[in-house]
Amino acid sequence: MKLLTHVITALMLALSLPAWADVSRDAAAGMAQKATGGRVLAVEQTEREGRPVWRVKVLTPQGEVIVMLIDAASGRRL
């Protein structure tokens, strides 16, 4: 009975979590790499103006480190 309670609780939690992004972490990294031609150093999720975004840190071929914000819902660069 205890196991069933734990399983049901876990299932309810999983179903109640909102979908955070339509654009995956890997897709955001790929978009940043394609846009800059550089090497992706880090990708993290954050928010901007209440909207979910991916913050992608890239090392450009010129040696500059830039940060790109990619809208997690649309995939557009902000």
ABEGO torsion letter per residue (X at the ends): XAAAAAAAAAAAAAAABBBABABBAAAAAAAAAAAAGBBBABBBBBBBGGBBBBBBBBBBAAGBBBBBBBBAAAGBBX
